[in-house]
Amino acid sequence: MIDRSPGAAKVERLADGVFGYVQPDGSWFINNCGFVAAGDHTVLIDTCATERRTRALLAAAEATTGPVTTLVNTHHHSDHTNGNYLVGGATIIGQRKTRDAMLAAGIETYEGALVGNDWGHLELRAPDVVFDDRLTVHAGDTVIELVHPGHAAHTTNDVLAWLPEQRVLFAGDLVFHGGSPFALMGSVAGWRAALDVIRELEPALILPGHGGPCGLETVDVVDAYLKFVQETAERGKAAGLSPLQLAKETDLETFSDLSEQERLAGNLHRAYAELDGAEWGAPIDLVAAITDMVAYNGAPIRCFS
């Protein structure tokens, strides 16, 4: 049995004063966070999906590097932002579209599609400070470069938190390690382009949004999966298949060991839109795509957060 409880999270040292907060098993709504020592306080990278998980995260950060005074959100998805309100007086930083997306959507629980989450009490708190392309944050002597790839990828508002001296990268959900990438709210093609931004940084160590710490070899797996989605979509569209029909008949081949395989149906909705000429990150019918993911799964999708 995999222990997915909040107590199973581990603090992993990534460099001097730099830590990853790794939550097994990295499946739906079970994300990673990070914290960087800034003297007697902490710069935090992301919060968690639930009240209980975020309270455990903040206790671990305070015990390791001090109370949180600054929080960086890597994108707007609720597993990375629902706990924002618990950071109290800390300043929250995010890409401009992160704030816009959070305020537009509110707190999303995907009732009927995703089940099993123990949300606890949640309140919406969007970033206080926003930027467009790049922003430098100083955590004591440590420089954190916040980099938006310039276009939609996993979402429209992804942010890389790059520590150039330590060569450590907090990748947010631009990197999944062991789980299927999920491009429904971003762009399949744009995500592949964003992976080149990561490659150009040449990180020695990556903390992905989900799954254990990894290296550039995992970036290559994400890229290969996204290429597979594009090629599968081209084949299915030419055959006149719907995204769900195509997903059901597709052999995942070398990607069959990735978890959350139902994401294929959602990813094909996005890939079909791009084949039809949609701009990267353009709005599409999310309800239809999520409905197809549930149909592919054969039941509402089980979460363990």
ZADREN-246413 format. One record per residue (C-alpha): residue in one letter; x, y, z. Coordinates in Angstrom, 1 decimal. Example, Ala and Ser with C-alpha at 12.3 -4.5 7.8 and 13.67 -1.06 7.14 Angstrom:
2
('A', (12.3, -4.5, 7.8))
('S', (13.7, -1.1, 7.1))
***
This chain:
305
('M', (0.0, 0.0, 0.0))
('I', (1.3, 3.5, -0.9))
('D', (1.1, 6.0, 2.0))
('R', (-0.4, 9.1, 0.4))
('S', (-1.3, 10.7, 3.7))
('P', (0.0, 14.2, 4.5))
('G', (2.3, 12.6, 7.0))
('A', (4.1, 10.7, 4.2))
('A', (5.5, 14.0, 2.8))
('K', (9.3, 14.3, 3.0))
('V', (11.6, 17.3, 3.2))
('E', (14.5, 16.6, 0.9))
('R', (17.6, 18.8, 0.8))
('L', (18.3, 19.9, -2.8))
('A', (21.2, 22.3, -2.0))
('D', (22.5, 24.4, 0.9))
('G', (19.4, 26.1, 2.3))
('V', (17.2, 24.7, -0.5))
('F', (14.6, 22.0, 0.1))
('G', (11.9, 20.1, -1.7))
('Y', (8.7, 19.1, 0.0))
('V', (7.9, 15.8, -1.8))
('Q', (4.4, 14.3, -1.4))
('P', (3.9, 10.7, -2.5))
('D', (2.6, 9.5, -4.8))
('G', (2.3, 12.7, -6.9))
('S', (-1.1, 11.7, -8.3))
('W', (-4.1, 14.0, -8.7))
('F', (-3.9, 17.0, -6.3))
('I', (-0.9, 15.6, -4.5))
('N', (1.9, 18.1, -5.5))
('N', (5.4, 19.0, -4.5))
('C', (6.4, 22.3, -3.0))
('G', (9.8, 23.8, -2.0))
('F', (11.3, 26.3, 0.4))
('V', (14.4, 28.4, 0.4))
('A', (16.2, 29.7, 3.5))
('A', (16.2, 33.5, 3.6))
('G', (18.0, 34.2, 6.9))
('D', (15.5, 33.8, 9.6))
('H', (12.6, 33.3, 7.3))
('T', (11.5, 31.4, 4.2))
('V', (10.6, 31.8, 0.6))
('L', (8.0, 29.1, -0.2))
('I', (7.3, 27.7, -3.7))
('D', (3.6, 26.7, -3.9))
('T', (1.1, 25.5, -1.4))
('C', (-1.1, 22.4, -1.4))
('A', (-4.6, 21.4, -2.5))
('T', (-6.1, 21.0, 1.0))
('E', (-6.1, 22.7, 4.3))
('R', (-4.5, 19.7, 6.1))
('R', (-1.7, 19.3, 3.6))
('T', (-0.9, 23.0, 3.6))
('R', (-0.8, 23.2, 7.4))
('A', (1.7, 20.3, 7.4))
('L', (3.8, 22.0, 4.7))
('L', (4.0, 25.3, 6.6))
('A', (4.9, 23.5, 9.8))
('A', (7.7, 21.7, 8.0))
('A', (9.0, 24.9, 6.3))
('E', (9.0, 26.8, 9.6))
('A', (10.8, 24.0, 11.4))
('T', (13.4, 23.8, 8.6))
('T', (14.1, 27.3, 7.4))
('G', (11.8, 29.7, 9.4))
('P', (8.4, 31.3, 9.0))
('V', (7.1, 32.0, 5.4))
('T', (7.3, 35.6, 4.4))
('T', (7.2, 35.2, 0.6))
('L', (5.3, 32.7, -1.5))
('V', (5.7, 32.0, -5.2))
('N', (2.9, 30.3, -7.2))
('T', (4.1, 28.3, -10.2))
('H', (0.7, 28.5, -11.8))
('H', (-3.0, 28.8, -10.9))
('H', (-4.1, 25.2, -10.5))
('S', (-5.7, 24.5, -7.2))
('D', (-3.3, 21.8, -6.0))
('H', (-0.6, 24.5, -6.0))
('T', (-2.7, 27.5, -4.7))
('N', (-5.6, 26.4, -2.5))
('G', (-3.5, 26.8, 0.6))
('N', (-2.4, 30.3, -0.2))
('Y', (-4.7, 31.8, 2.4))
('L', (-2.8, 30.0, 5.2))
('V', (0.4, 31.9, 4.6))
('G', (-1.0, 34.8, 6.6))
('G', (0.9, 38.1, 6.1))
('A', (3.3, 36.7, 3.5))
('T', (3.6, 38.3, 0.1))
('I', (2.4, 36.1, -2.7))
('I', (4.0, 36.4, -6.2))
('G', (2.7, 35.0, -9.4))
('Q', (2.5, 35.5, -13.1))
('R', (-0.1, 38.1, -14.1))
('K', (-2.4, 35.4, -15.6))
('T', (-2.2, 33.3, -12.5))
('R', (-4.0, 36.0, -10.6))
('D', (-6.5, 36.6, -13.4))
('A', (-7.3, 32.8, -13.7))
('M', (-7.7, 32.4, -9.9))
('L', (-10.0, 35.3, -9.6))
('A', (-12.1, 34.2, -12.6))
('A', (-12.5, 30.6, -11.5))
('G', (-12.6, 30.8, -7.7))
('I', (-11.9, 27.6, -5.7))
('E', (-12.6, 24.6, -8.0))
('T', (-13.4, 21.2, -6.6))
('Y', (-14.5, 19.5, -9.8))
('E', (-17.5, 17.8, -8.1))
('G', (-18.7, 14.7, -9.9))
('A', (-15.5, 14.3, -12.0))
('L', (-12.9, 14.0, -9.2))
('V', (-13.8, 12.3, -5.9))
('G', (-12.1, 11.6, -2.6))
('N', (-10.5, 14.9, -1.8))
('D', (-10.4, 16.0, 1.9))
('W', (-10.5, 19.8, 1.1))
('G', (-11.0, 21.1, 4.7))
('H', (-11.7, 24.8, 4.9))
('L', (-10.5, 26.8, 1.9))
('E', (-10.4, 30.5, 1.0))
('L', (-9.3, 32.1, -2.2))
('R', (-6.2, 34.2, -2.1))
('A', (-4.6, 35.2, -5.4))
('P', (-1.0, 36.6, -5.8))
('D', (-0.4, 40.2, -4.5))
('V', (2.5, 40.9, -6.8))
('V', (2.4, 39.9, -10.4))
('F', (4.9, 40.0, -13.3))
('D', (4.8, 39.2, -17.0))
('D', (8.1, 37.6, -18.1))
('R', (10.8, 37.6, -15.4))
('L', (11.2, 38.6, -11.8))
('T', (14.2, 38.2, -9.5))
('V', (13.5, 37.3, -5.8))
('H', (16.3, 37.4, -3.2))
('A', (16.1, 34.8, -0.5))
('G', (18.9, 36.0, 1.7))
('D', (22.0, 35.3, -0.3))
('T', (20.1, 33.0, -2.7))
('V', (18.9, 34.4, -6.0))
('I', (15.6, 32.9, -7.4))
('E', (14.9, 33.8, -11.0))
('L', (11.2, 33.5, -11.9))
('V', (10.7, 32.7, -15.6))
('H', (7.5, 32.6, -17.6))
('P', (8.2, 30.8, -20.9))
('G', (6.4, 33.5, -22.8))
('H', (3.5, 31.4, -24.0))
('A', (1.0, 28.7, -22.9))
('A', (2.4, 25.3, -21.9))
('H', (1.0, 23.3, -19.0))
('T', (-1.2, 26.4, -18.5))
('T', (-1.2, 29.9, -19.8))
('N', (0.7, 31.1, -16.7))
('D', (3.5, 28.7, -15.8))
('V', (6.5, 29.9, -13.8))
('L', (9.9, 28.3, -13.4))
('A', (11.7, 29.1, -10.2))
('W', (15.4, 28.8, -11.1))
('L', (18.3, 29.0, -8.7))
('P', (21.2, 29.7, -11.0))
('E', (24.0, 29.4, -8.4))
('Q', (22.8, 26.1, -7.1))
('R', (21.5, 25.0, -10.6))
('V', (18.3, 23.8, -8.9))
('L', (15.0, 24.2, -10.8))
('F', (11.5, 24.2, -9.2))
('A', (9.7, 23.3, -12.4))
('G', (6.1, 23.4, -11.3))
('D', (3.9, 21.3, -13.6))
('L', (6.1, 21.8, -16.6))
('V', (7.6, 18.5, -15.4))
('F', (5.7, 15.5, -14.3))
('H', (7.9, 12.5, -13.0))
('G', (6.0, 9.3, -13.2))
('G', (2.6, 10.8, -14.1))
('S', (1.0, 11.6, -17.4))
('P', (1.5, 15.3, -18.5))
('F', (-1.7, 17.3, -18.6))
('A', (-2.0, 20.0, -21.3))
('L', (-5.8, 20.5, -21.3))
('M', (-5.6, 24.1, -19.9))
('G', (-2.5, 25.1, -21.9))
('S', (-0.9, 23.9, -25.1))
('V', (0.7, 20.7, -26.3))
('A', (2.9, 22.4, -28.8))
('G', (3.6, 25.3, -26.4))
('W', (4.6, 22.9, -23.7))
('R', (7.1, 21.2, -25.9))
('A', (8.6, 24.7, -26.7))
('A', (8.7, 25.5, -23.0))
('L', (10.8, 22.4, -22.3))
('D', (13.5, 23.9, -24.5))
('V', (13.6, 26.8, -22.0))
('I', (14.3, 24.3, -19.3))
('R', (17.0, 22.6, -21.3))
('E', (18.7, 25.9, -21.9))
('L', (19.0, 26.5, -18.2))
('E', (20.9, 23.1, -17.8))
('P', (19.7, 22.4, -14.3))
('A', (21.6, 19.8, -12.3))
('L', (18.5, 18.9, -10.3))
('I', (14.8, 19.4, -11.0))
('L', (11.9, 19.3, -8.5))
('P', (8.9, 18.5, -10.6))
('G', (5.4, 19.5, -9.7))
('H', (4.6, 15.9, -9.1))
('G', (6.9, 12.9, -8.5))
('G', (10.4, 12.7, -7.1))
('P', (13.4, 14.9, -7.9))
('C', (14.9, 14.2, -11.3))
('G', (17.1, 15.4, -14.1))
('L', (16.8, 16.4, -17.7))
('E', (16.1, 12.8, -18.7))
('T', (12.6, 13.3, -17.3))
('V', (12.1, 16.4, -19.4))
('D', (12.8, 14.2, -22.4))
('V', (10.1, 11.8, -21.3))
('V', (7.6, 14.6, -21.0))
('D', (8.6, 15.8, -24.4))
('A', (8.3, 12.4, -26.0))
('Y', (4.8, 11.9, -24.4))
('L', (3.6, 15.3, -25.8))
('K', (5.0, 14.4, -29.2))
('F', (3.1, 11.1, -29.0))
('V', (-0.1, 13.0, -28.2))
('Q', (0.4, 15.3, -31.3))
('E', (1.1, 12.3, -33.6))
('T', (-1.9, 10.4, -32.2))
('A', (-4.2, 13.4, -32.7))
('E', (-3.1, 13.8, -36.3))
('R', (-3.9, 10.1, -37.0))
('G', (-7.2, 10.2, -35.2))
('K', (-8.4, 13.5, -36.8))
('A', (-7.6, 12.1, -40.2))
('A', (-9.7, 9.0, -39.4))
('G', (-12.6, 11.1, -38.2))
('L', (-12.4, 9.9, -34.6))
('S', (-13.5, 11.9, -31.6))
('P', (-10.9, 12.5, -28.9))
('L', (-12.6, 9.9, -26.7))
('Q', (-12.9, 7.3, -29.4))
('L', (-9.2, 7.9, -30.3))
('A', (-8.1, 7.7, -26.6))
('K', (-10.0, 4.4, -26.1))
('E', (-8.3, 2.7, -29.1))
('T', (-4.8, 4.1, -28.5))
('D', (-2.0, 1.9, -27.2))
('L', (0.0, 4.0, -24.9))
('E', (3.1, 1.9, -25.7))
('T', (6.1, 3.1, -23.8))
('F', (4.0, 5.5, -21.8))
('S', (1.7, 2.8, -20.3))
('D', (3.7, 2.9, -17.1))
('L', (2.7, 6.5, -16.5))
('S', (-0.1, 7.1, -14.0))
('E', (-3.3, 9.2, -14.7))
('Q', (-3.7, 7.7, -18.1))
('E', (-7.2, 9.3, -18.4))
('R', (-5.4, 12.5, -19.1))
('L', (-4.9, 11.3, -22.7))
('A', (-8.5, 12.1, -23.5))
('G', (-8.1, 15.7, -22.3))
('N', (-4.8, 16.1, -24.0))
('L', (-6.3, 15.0, -27.3))
('H', (-9.0, 17.6, -27.0))
('R', (-6.3, 20.3, -26.7))
('A', (-4.3, 18.7, -29.6))
('Y', (-7.4, 18.6, -31.8))
('A', (-8.0, 22.3, -31.1))
('E', (-4.4, 23.1, -32.2))
('L', (-4.8, 21.1, -35.3))
('D', (-7.9, 23.2, -36.1))
('G', (-5.7, 26.3, -35.8))
('A', (-6.4, 27.4, -32.2))
('E', (-3.8, 29.5, -30.6))
('W', (-1.7, 28.1, -27.8))
('G', (-3.8, 28.4, -24.6))
('A', (-7.0, 29.4, -26.4))
('P', (-10.2, 28.6, -24.5))
('I', (-11.8, 25.2, -25.3))
('D', (-14.7, 23.2, -23.9))
('L', (-13.2, 22.0, -20.6))
('V', (-16.4, 20.4, -19.5))
('A', (-16.5, 18.2, -22.6))
('A', (-12.9, 17.2, -22.2))
('I', (-13.2, 16.4, -18.5))
('T', (-16.4, 14.4, -19.2))
('D', (-14.4, 12.4, -21.7))
('M', (-11.6, 11.8, -19.2))
('V', (-14.2, 10.4, -16.8))
('A', (-15.7, 8.2, -19.5))
('Y', (-12.2, 6.9, -20.4))
('N', (-11.6, 6.1, -16.8))
('G', (-15.0, 4.4, -16.5))
('A', (-15.9, 6.2, -13.3))
('P', (-15.2, 9.4, -11.5))
('I', (-11.5, 9.9, -11.0))
('R', (-10.3, 8.9, -7.6))
('C', (-8.1, 11.4, -5.7))
('F', (-6.2, 10.9, -2.4))
('S', (-5.5, 14.4, -1.3))
***
